[in-house]
Amino acid sequence: MLPVIFMSKHVFSVPDYYPAFSCKCAACRQTCCKGWNISITMQEYFHLLGMNCSPALRRRLDTAFHPADHPEPHRYAVITPNWRGECPLLDEDGLCILQKECGENAMSGVCRYYPRTPKSRFGYTCTLTGSCERVLELLYDKKEPVHMIPLELTWDIDLPAPDPNVQLTRAWQQLRLLAFDILQNRMLSLPARLETLSCHVDQLMAANSNAAAMQLLEAIDPADLCRQSGDFPTQSAAFCALLQIIDWLCDGSQSMEDIWLSCRAPLQLPASRLDFTPENTHTALRLYQQKAAEFARLYPQWEAYYENLLINHLLDDDYPFSERHEDVRLKQEAMNLTYALLRFFGVMYADGTRESLVDLHAACFHLIEHSNFDDLIPRMAARLNLNENTLLAMAQF
């Protein structure tokens, strides 16, 4: 049994669907460890190498993980997937053989707690990751807007104390609440909600002082539509740019490459990304629009589900800040493209069932939430000469 280093017990703020979550175990169609480069701590790695277990399990454990290229104590080793891209500790019945033989406490922290993600930087919150199909099923079935509730939770992980910077904490809480309210304003379409949020983010970033930004923030009415300034690309140019980014993101992605390849023929796309131009993708846009109309017929409540997807991602992704940077504009651009990807693949791939849409979005979130997605977007935008408004225009489809 792994020694407990630290017990953290607090009242956490959680989304109201959090208590309804329970793992589907072997009933899960797409296991959480498929297509995900899972890492474990140094302590967990050496514990697994030396633990008492059967010879059959020992043979698997000895090859299941390997040290990371740049090992650190909190990310010392990573999983070595088998030829199917799955965890080598996954049994034929879909269950973990380590857990079956040695109990839940023998598993690494990420496997025990996934998809739960406790956070403490700006106060104690706990979220659910969107790459889990059970989480997506809860979001699909939920018709009422999300609200946060208090829940006492205990973790055997060391959660750092909240940030002592009171001003930064206040700004995070205020902006997150604003985003929460705007994204759930059902008087506007989802693209209009994203445009409103982007507009406010730009205004805040242009403020000449923190005090001025806070004054602006407190005066915003989340029910009002705010139009983004500046020039927008034509619909054809925006759709072409979206296809270029999708092709770039999905190239080599374990979770998304095959799905993307299956979408290309129905859209009659050129073989090479270099040939993606507004002229060459005009037919693709027309075919996509036909699919979008069919998608709306098959999923009449699709917008409420997508609203829930964005809210869950906002919570899990720690919007508007992150551990890597405090640039709210970059975070917003990633949010806009997140919606564009979820919308595009939902329209192209889902067959009218809850299962097909959930499985598709679980694969999308493996790419979005388990990679450096937020950092990739500005780099790709710069490479393709795409400005902020082009990224926002991609959300209109």
GUKE-822423 format. One record per residue (C-alpha): residue in one letter; x, y, z. Coordinates in nm, 2 decimals. Example, Ala and Ser with C-alpha at 12.3 -4.5 7.8 and 13.67 -1.06 7.14 Angstrom:
BEGIN
r:A	east:1.23	north:-0.45	up:0.78
r:S	east:1.37	north:-0.11	up:0.71
***
This chain:
BEGIN
r:M	east:0.00	north:0.00	up:0.00
r:L	east:0.13	north:0.34	up:-0.09
r:P	east:0.22	north:0.55	up:0.22
r:V	east:0.00	north:0.86	up:0.27
r:I	east:0.22	north:1.17	up:0.26
r:F	east:-0.05	north:1.43	up:0.32
r:M	east:-0.42	north:1.44	up:0.38
r:S	east:-0.60	north:1.74	up:0.25
r:K	east:-0.95	north:1.79	up:0.37
r:H	east:-1.15	north:2.10	up:0.28
r:V	east:-1.48	north:2.22	up:0.16
r:F	east:-1.45	north:2.24	up:-0.22
r:S	east:-1.66	north:2.43	up:-0.47
r:V	east:-1.78	north:2.17	up:-0.73
r:P	east:-2.03	north:2.17	up:-1.02
r:D	east:-2.37	north:2.05	up:-0.92
r:Y	east:-2.33	north:1.73	up:-1.13
r:Y	east:-2.01	north:1.63	up:-0.95
r:P	east:-2.18	north:1.41	up:-0.68
r:A	east:-2.36	north:1.21	up:-0.95
r:F	east:-2.03	north:1.09	up:-1.11
r:S	east:-1.92	north:0.73	up:-1.07
r:C	east:-1.67	north:0.53	up:-1.28
r:K	east:-1.83	north:0.30	up:-1.54
r:C	east:-1.54	north:0.06	up:-1.50
r:A	east:-1.56	north:-0.23	up:-1.75
r:A	east:-1.87	north:-0.08	up:-1.90
r:C	east:-1.67	north:0.22	up:-2.04
r:R	east:-1.65	north:0.21	up:-2.42
r:Q	east:-1.33	north:0.41	up:-2.44
r:T	east:-1.10	north:0.36	up:-2.14
r:C	east:-0.95	north:0.68	up:-1.99
r:C	east:-0.59	north:0.55	up:-2.04
r:K	east:-0.63	north:0.51	up:-2.42
r:G	east:-0.45	north:0.78	up:-2.62
r:W	east:-0.32	north:0.96	up:-2.31
r:N	east:0.05	north:0.98	up:-2.21
r:I	east:-0.01	north:0.91	up:-1.84
r:S	east:0.27	north:1.01	up:-1.60
r:I	east:0.34	north:0.90	up:-1.24
r:T	east:0.56	north:1.04	up:-0.96
r:M	east:0.90	north:0.92	up:-0.87
r:Q	east:0.77	north:0.77	up:-0.55
r:E	east:0.50	north:0.59	up:-0.73
r:Y	east:0.74	north:0.46	up:-0.99
r:F	east:0.98	north:0.30	up:-0.75
r:H	east:0.70	north:0.17	up:-0.53
r:L	east:0.56	north:-0.02	up:-0.83
r:L	east:0.90	north:-0.16	up:-0.92
r:G	east:0.95	north:-0.30	up:-0.58
r:M	east:0.60	north:-0.40	up:-0.47
r:N	east:0.50	north:-0.75	up:-0.38
r:C	east:0.28	north:-0.91	up:-0.65
r:S	east:0.23	north:-1.22	up:-0.86
r:P	east:0.49	north:-1.31	up:-1.13
r:A	east:0.24	north:-1.24	up:-1.40
r:L	east:0.18	north:-0.89	up:-1.27
r:R	east:0.55	north:-0.83	up:-1.21
r:R	east:0.62	north:-0.90	up:-1.58
r:R	east:0.37	north:-0.64	up:-1.68
r:L	east:0.48	north:-0.38	up:-1.42
r:D	east:0.84	north:-0.41	up:-1.53
r:T	east:0.76	north:-0.28	up:-1.87
r:A	east:0.45	north:-0.07	up:-1.81
r:F	east:0.63	north:0.25	up:-1.74
r:H	east:0.96	north:0.41	up:-1.84
r:P	east:1.14	north:0.72	up:-1.71
r:A	east:1.03	north:1.05	up:-1.88
r:D	east:1.28	north:1.22	up:-2.11
r:H	east:1.32	north:1.50	up:-1.86
r:P	east:1.21	north:1.34	up:-1.53
r:E	east:1.09	north:1.55	up:-1.24
r:P	east:0.97	north:1.42	up:-0.90
r:H	east:0.61	north:1.49	up:-0.98
r:R	east:0.64	north:1.36	up:-1.34
r:Y	east:0.91	north:1.10	up:-1.32
r:A	east:0.79	north:0.82	up:-1.55
r:V	east:0.53	north:0.77	up:-1.82
r:I	east:0.32	north:0.49	up:-1.94
r:T	east:0.45	north:0.26	up:-2.22
r:P	east:0.14	north:0.18	up:-2.43
r:N	east:0.09	north:-0.15	up:-2.61
r:W	east:0.04	north:-0.18	up:-2.98
r:R	east:-0.33	north:-0.08	up:-2.95
r:G	east:-0.23	north:0.24	up:-2.77
r:E	east:-0.37	north:0.11	up:-2.44
r:C	east:-0.22	north:0.08	up:-2.09
r:P	east:-0.04	north:-0.26	up:-2.07
r:L	east:-0.20	north:-0.30	up:-1.72
r:L	east:-0.55	north:-0.31	up:-1.88
r:D	east:-0.70	north:-0.66	up:-1.86
r:E	east:-0.92	north:-0.81	up:-2.13
r:D	east:-1.23	north:-0.73	up:-1.93
r:G	east:-1.14	north:-0.36	up:-1.94
r:L	east:-1.03	north:-0.35	up:-1.57
r:C	east:-0.69	north:-0.27	up:-1.43
r:I	east:-0.50	north:-0.59	up:-1.33
r:L	east:-0.30	north:-0.39	up:-1.07
r:Q	east:-0.62	north:-0.28	up:-0.90
r:K	east:-0.78	north:-0.62	up:-0.92
r:E	east:-0.48	north:-0.80	up:-0.76
r:C	east:-0.35	north:-0.53	up:-0.52
r:G	east:-0.64	north:-0.30	up:-0.45
r:E	east:-0.72	north:0.06	up:-0.54
r:N	east:-0.45	north:0.21	up:-0.32
r:A	east:-0.18	north:0.04	up:-0.52
r:M	east:-0.27	north:0.26	up:-0.82
r:S	east:-0.10	north:0.59	up:-0.90
r:G	east:-0.28	north:0.90	up:-0.79
r:V	east:-0.38	north:1.00	up:-1.15
r:C	east:-0.55	north:0.66	up:-1.19
r:R	east:-0.73	north:0.67	up:-0.86
r:Y	east:-0.87	north:1.01	up:-0.89
r:Y	east:-0.93	north:1.06	up:-1.26
r:P	east:-1.14	north:1.24	up:-1.38
r:R	east:-1.16	north:1.44	up:-1.06
r:T	east:-0.92	north:1.74	up:-1.05
r:P	east:-0.88	north:1.92	up:-0.72
r:K	east:-0.74	north:2.27	up:-0.73
r:S	east:-0.64	north:2.52	up:-0.47
r:R	east:-0.46	north:2.82	up:-0.63
r:F	east:-0.75	north:3.06	up:-0.61
r:G	east:-0.96	north:2.88	up:-0.35
r:Y	east:-1.06	north:2.51	up:-0.32
r:T	east:-1.24	north:2.38	up:-0.63
r:C	east:-1.27	north:2.04	up:-0.78
r:T	east:-1.37	north:1.97	up:-1.14
r:L	east:-1.43	north:1.67	up:-1.37
r:T	east:-1.22	north:1.62	up:-1.69
r:G	east:-1.41	north:1.62	up:-2.02
r:S	east:-1.22	north:1.33	up:-2.17
r:C	east:-1.42	north:1.09	up:-1.95
r:E	east:-1.72	north:0.95	up:-2.12
r:R	east:-1.93	north:0.93	up:-1.80
r:V	east:-1.87	north:1.30	up:-1.74
r:L	east:-1.98	north:1.37	up:-2.09
r:E	east:-2.29	north:1.16	up:-2.04
r:L	east:-2.38	north:1.37	up:-1.74
r:L	east:-2.33	north:1.69	up:-1.94
r:Y	east:-2.54	north:1.55	up:-2.23
r:D	east:-2.83	north:1.46	up:-2.00
r:K	east:-2.82	north:1.79	up:-1.80
r:K	east:-3.08	north:2.04	up:-1.92
r:E	east:-3.06	north:2.31	up:-1.65
r:P	east:-2.77	north:2.56	up:-1.62
r:V	east:-2.48	north:2.45	up:-1.41
r:H	east:-2.43	north:2.60	up:-1.07
r:M	east:-2.16	north:2.54	up:-0.81
r:I	east:-2.22	north:2.37	up:-0.47
r:P	east:-2.00	north:2.32	up:-0.16
r:L	east:-1.88	north:1.97	up:-0.09
r:E	east:-1.63	north:1.84	up:0.17
r:L	east:-1.36	north:1.63	up:0.01
r:T	east:-1.05	north:1.46	up:0.13
r:W	east:-0.74	north:1.39	up:-0.08
r:D	east:-0.42	north:1.20	up:-0.01
r:I	east:-0.22	north:1.45	up:-0.22
r:D	east:-0.04	north:1.77	up:-0.12
r:L	east:-0.26	north:2.06	up:-0.23
r:P	east:-0.07	north:2.39	up:-0.20
r:A	east:-0.21	north:2.67	up:0.00
r:P	east:-0.42	north:2.93	up:-0.20
r:D	east:-0.23	north:3.21	up:-0.37
r:P	east:-0.15	north:3.49	up:-0.12
r:N	east:-0.19	north:3.76	up:-0.39
r:V	east:-0.54	north:3.89	up:-0.29
r:Q	east:-0.57	north:4.11	up:-0.60
r:L	east:-0.49	north:3.83	up:-0.84
r:T	east:-0.73	north:3.59	up:-0.66
r:R	east:-1.01	north:3.85	up:-0.67
r:A	east:-0.95	north:3.91	up:-1.05
r:W	east:-0.96	north:3.54	up:-1.12
r:Q	east:-1.27	north:3.48	up:-0.92
r:Q	east:-1.45	north:3.79	up:-1.08
r:L	east:-1.35	north:3.71	up:-1.44
r:R	east:-1.43	north:3.34	up:-1.40
r:L	east:-1.78	north:3.42	up:-1.26
r:L	east:-1.83	north:3.66	up:-1.55
r:A	east:-1.73	north:3.39	up:-1.81
r:F	east:-1.96	north:3.14	up:-1.63
r:D	east:-2.26	north:3.38	up:-1.65
r:I	east:-2.19	north:3.48	up:-2.02
r:L	east:-2.15	north:3.12	up:-2.14
r:Q	east:-2.48	north:3.03	up:-1.98
r:N	east:-2.68	north:3.33	up:-2.12
r:R	east:-2.92	north:3.13	up:-2.33
r:M	east:-3.07	north:3.45	up:-2.49
r:L	east:-2.76	north:3.45	up:-2.71
r:S	east:-2.62	north:3.18	up:-2.95
r:L	east:-2.30	north:3.01	up:-2.84
r:P	east:-2.09	north:3.20	up:-3.10
r:A	east:-2.24	north:3.53	up:-2.97
r:R	east:-2.15	north:3.43	up:-2.61
r:L	east:-1.79	north:3.36	up:-2.71
r:E	east:-1.77	north:3.69	up:-2.90
r:T	east:-1.91	north:3.87	up:-2.60
r:L	east:-1.65	north:3.71	up:-2.37
r:S	east:-1.37	north:3.78	up:-2.61
r:C	east:-1.48	north:4.14	up:-2.64
r:H	east:-1.47	north:4.19	up:-2.26
r:V	east:-1.13	north:4.01	up:-2.24
r:D	east:-0.98	north:4.25	up:-2.49
r:Q	east:-1.12	north:4.55	up:-2.31
r:L	east:-0.97	north:4.43	up:-1.98
r:M	east:-0.63	north:4.36	up:-2.14
r:A	east:-0.63	north:4.71	up:-2.28
r:A	east:-0.69	north:4.87	up:-1.94
r:N	east:-0.40	north:5.09	up:-1.83
r:S	east:-0.39	north:4.96	up:-1.47
r:N	east:-0.51	north:4.67	up:-1.26
r:A	east:-0.75	north:4.91	up:-1.08
r:A	east:-0.90	north:5.02	up:-1.41
r:A	east:-0.94	north:4.66	up:-1.52
r:M	east:-1.12	north:4.57	up:-1.20
r:Q	east:-1.35	north:4.87	up:-1.24
r:L	east:-1.44	north:4.76	up:-1.60
r:L	east:-1.49	north:4.40	up:-1.48
r:E	east:-1.73	north:4.50	up:-1.20
r:A	east:-1.94	north:4.72	up:-1.44
r:I	east:-2.00	north:4.44	up:-1.70
r:D	east:-2.35	north:4.31	up:-1.74
r:P	east:-2.31	north:3.94	up:-1.86
r:A	east:-2.66	north:3.96	up:-2.01
r:D	east:-2.55	north:4.22	up:-2.27
r:L	east:-2.41	north:4.13	up:-2.61
r:C	east:-2.06	north:4.28	up:-2.67
r:R	east:-1.94	north:4.29	up:-3.03
r:Q	east:-1.57	north:4.24	up:-3.10
r:S	east:-1.41	north:4.52	up:-3.29
r:G	east:-1.18	north:4.49	up:-3.59
r:D	east:-1.21	north:4.32	up:-3.93
r:F	east:-1.34	north:3.96	up:-3.96
r:P	east:-1.25	north:3.72	up:-4.24
r:T	east:-1.51	north:3.60	up:-4.49
r:Q	east:-1.69	north:3.28	up:-4.41
r:S	east:-1.49	north:3.09	up:-4.67
r:A	east:-1.16	north:3.22	up:-4.53
r:A	east:-1.25	north:3.14	up:-4.17
r:F	east:-1.36	north:2.78	up:-4.26
r:C	east:-1.05	north:2.72	up:-4.46
r:A	east:-0.84	north:2.84	up:-4.17
r:L	east:-1.03	north:2.61	up:-3.94
r:L	east:-0.96	north:2.31	up:-4.16
r:Q	east:-0.59	north:2.40	up:-4.17
r:I	east:-0.56	north:2.41	up:-3.79
r:I	east:-0.76	north:2.09	up:-3.75
r:D	east:-0.53	north:1.91	up:-4.00
r:W	east:-0.23	north:2.04	up:-3.81
r:L	east:-0.36	north:1.95	up:-3.47
r:C	east:-0.48	north:1.60	up:-3.57
r:D	east:-0.17	north:1.50	up:-3.76
r:G	east:-0.02	north:1.22	up:-3.55
r:S	east:-0.27	north:1.25	up:-3.27
r:Q	east:-0.35	north:0.91	up:-3.13
r:S	east:-0.70	north:1.01	up:-3.03
r:M	east:-0.80	north:1.22	up:-3.33
r:E	east:-0.60	north:1.14	up:-3.65
r:D	east:-0.83	north:0.85	up:-3.77
r:I	east:-1.14	north:1.06	up:-3.69
r:W	east:-1.01	north:1.35	up:-3.89
r:L	east:-0.91	north:1.13	up:-4.18
r:S	east:-1.27	north:0.98	up:-4.19
r:C	east:-1.40	north:1.34	up:-4.23
r:R	east:-1.19	north:1.44	up:-4.52
r:A	east:-1.34	north:1.23	up:-4.80
r:P	east:-1.71	north:1.34	up:-4.72
r:L	east:-1.59	north:1.70	up:-4.75
r:Q	east:-1.40	north:1.64	up:-5.07
r:L	east:-1.09	north:1.80	up:-4.94
r:P	east:-0.76	north:1.82	up:-5.13
r:A	east:-0.50	north:1.57	up:-5.03
r:S	east:-0.25	north:1.82	up:-4.90
r:R	east:-0.30	north:2.09	up:-4.63
r:L	east:-0.10	north:2.32	up:-4.86
r:D	east:-0.39	north:2.31	up:-5.10
r:F	east:-0.64	north:2.42	up:-4.84
r:T	east:-0.75	north:2.76	up:-4.98
r:P	east:-1.09	north:2.93	up:-4.97
r:E	east:-1.13	north:2.84	up:-5.34
r:N	east:-1.04	north:2.48	up:-5.29
r:T	east:-1.25	north:2.43	up:-4.98
r:H	east:-1.57	north:2.61	up:-5.11
r:T	east:-1.73	north:2.27	up:-5.17
r:A	east:-1.63	north:2.15	up:-4.83
r:L	east:-1.80	north:2.45	up:-4.67
r:R	east:-2.12	north:2.38	up:-4.86
r:L	east:-2.12	north:2.01	up:-4.76
r:Y	east:-2.04	north:2.09	up:-4.40
r:Q	east:-2.34	north:2.33	up:-4.38
r:Q	east:-2.56	north:2.05	up:-4.51
r:K	east:-2.42	north:1.83	up:-4.23
r:A	east:-2.48	north:2.10	up:-3.98
r:A	east:-2.84	north:2.13	up:-4.07
r:E	east:-2.88	north:1.75	up:-4.03
r:F	east:-2.69	north:1.76	up:-3.70
r:A	east:-2.94	north:2.02	up:-3.56
r:R	east:-3.23	north:1.79	up:-3.67
r:L	east:-3.07	north:1.49	up:-3.50
r:Y	east:-2.98	north:1.67	up:-3.18
r:P	east:-3.24	north:1.94	up:-3.12
r:Q	east:-3.10	north:2.01	up:-2.77
r:W	east:-2.74	north:2.03	up:-2.90
r:E	east:-2.67	north:2.39	up:-2.78
r:A	east:-2.75	north:2.31	up:-2.42
r:Y	east:-2.51	north:2.02	up:-2.43
r:Y	east:-2.23	north:2.23	up:-2.59
r:E	east:-2.29	north:2.50	up:-2.33
r:N	east:-2.23	north:2.24	up:-2.06
r:L	east:-1.91	north:2.12	up:-2.24
r:L	east:-1.77	north:2.48	up:-2.24
r:I	east:-1.86	north:2.53	up:-1.87
r:N	east:-1.70	north:2.20	up:-1.77
r:H	east:-1.39	north:2.29	up:-1.97
r:L	east:-1.38	north:2.64	up:-1.83
r:L	east:-1.38	north:2.49	up:-1.48
r:D	east:-1.13	north:2.21	up:-1.55
r:D	east:-0.89	north:2.43	up:-1.75
r:D	east:-0.88	north:2.68	up:-1.47
r:Y	east:-1.00	north:2.97	up:-1.69
r:P	east:-0.90	north:3.25	up:-1.71
r:F	east:-0.54	north:3.16	up:-1.59
r:S	east:-0.33	north:2.85	up:-1.58
r:E	east:-0.01	north:2.73	up:-1.44
r:R	east:0.18	north:2.81	up:-1.76
r:H	east:0.08	north:3.17	up:-1.82
r:E	east:-0.15	north:3.45	up:-1.70
r:D	east:-0.24	north:3.58	up:-2.05
r:V	east:-0.62	north:3.58	up:-2.05
r:R	east:-0.64	north:3.66	up:-2.42
r:L	east:-0.45	north:3.34	up:-2.51
r:K	east:-0.67	north:3.15	up:-2.28
r:Q	east:-0.98	north:3.29	up:-2.45
r:E	east:-0.84	north:3.21	up:-2.80
r:A	east:-0.80	north:2.85	up:-2.69
r:M	east:-1.15	north:2.85	up:-2.55
r:N	east:-1.29	north:2.98	up:-2.89
r:L	east:-1.10	north:2.71	up:-3.08
r:T	east:-1.21	north:2.44	up:-2.83
r:Y	east:-1.57	north:2.52	up:-2.92
r:A	east:-1.49	north:2.52	up:-3.29
r:L	east:-1.33	north:2.18	up:-3.28
r:L	east:-1.61	north:2.02	up:-3.07
r:R	east:-1.87	north:2.17	up:-3.30
r:F	east:-1.69	north:2.07	up:-3.62
r:F	east:-1.63	north:1.71	up:-3.52
r:G	east:-1.98	north:1.67	up:-3.37
r:V	east:-2.14	north:1.78	up:-3.70
r:M	east:-1.91	north:1.56	up:-3.91
r:Y	east:-1.90	north:1.24	up:-3.70
r:A	east:-2.20	north:1.19	up:-3.48
r:D	east:-2.48	north:0.97	up:-3.61
r:G	east:-2.77	north:1.09	up:-3.40
r:T	east:-2.70	north:0.88	up:-3.09
r:R	east:-2.58	north:1.01	up:-2.75
r:E	east:-2.30	north:0.74	up:-2.76
r:S	east:-2.15	north:0.86	up:-3.09
r:L	east:-2.14	north:1.22	up:-2.98
r:V	east:-2.00	north:1.14	up:-2.63
r:D	east:-1.73	north:0.91	up:-2.77
r:L	east:-1.63	north:1.17	up:-3.03
r:H	east:-1.60	north:1.44	up:-2.77
r:A	east:-1.41	north:1.22	up:-2.53
r:A	east:-1.15	north:1.18	up:-2.81
r:C	east:-1.15	north:1.55	up:-2.87
r:F	east:-1.08	north:1.63	up:-2.50
r:H	east:-0.80	north:1.38	up:-2.49
r:L	east:-0.63	north:1.62	up:-2.74
r:I	east:-0.75	north:1.94	up:-2.58
r:E	east:-0.71	north:1.87	up:-2.21
r:H	east:-0.42	north:1.62	up:-2.21
r:S	east:-0.18	north:1.82	up:-2.42
r:N	east:-0.02	north:2.16	up:-2.44
r:F	east:-0.32	north:2.27	up:-2.65
r:D	east:-0.34	north:2.63	up:-2.50
r:D	east:0.03	north:2.69	up:-2.60
r:L	east:-0.01	north:2.53	up:-2.94
r:I	east:-0.29	north:2.76	up:-3.06
r:P	east:-0.10	north:3.09	up:-3.06
r:R	east:0.20	north:2.92	up:-3.23
r:M	east:-0.01	north:2.77	up:-3.51
r:A	east:-0.20	north:3.10	up:-3.55
r:A	east:0.13	north:3.28	up:-3.59
r:R	east:0.25	north:3.02	up:-3.84
r:L	east:-0.07	north:3.06	up:-4.05
r:N	east:-0.09	north:3.44	up:-4.00
r:L	east:-0.43	north:3.41	up:-3.83
r:N	east:-0.53	north:3.70	up:-3.61
r:E	east:-0.76	north:3.69	up:-3.30
r:N	east:-1.07	north:3.76	up:-3.50
r:T	east:-1.00	north:3.48	up:-3.74
r:L	east:-0.98	north:3.24	up:-3.44
r:L	east:-1.31	north:3.38	up:-3.31
r:A	east:-1.47	north:3.35	up:-3.66
r:M	east:-1.40	north:2.98	up:-3.66
r:A	east:-1.66	north:2.94	up:-3.38
r:Q	east:-1.94	north:3.05	up:-3.61
r:F	east:-1.97	north:2.71	up:-3.78
***
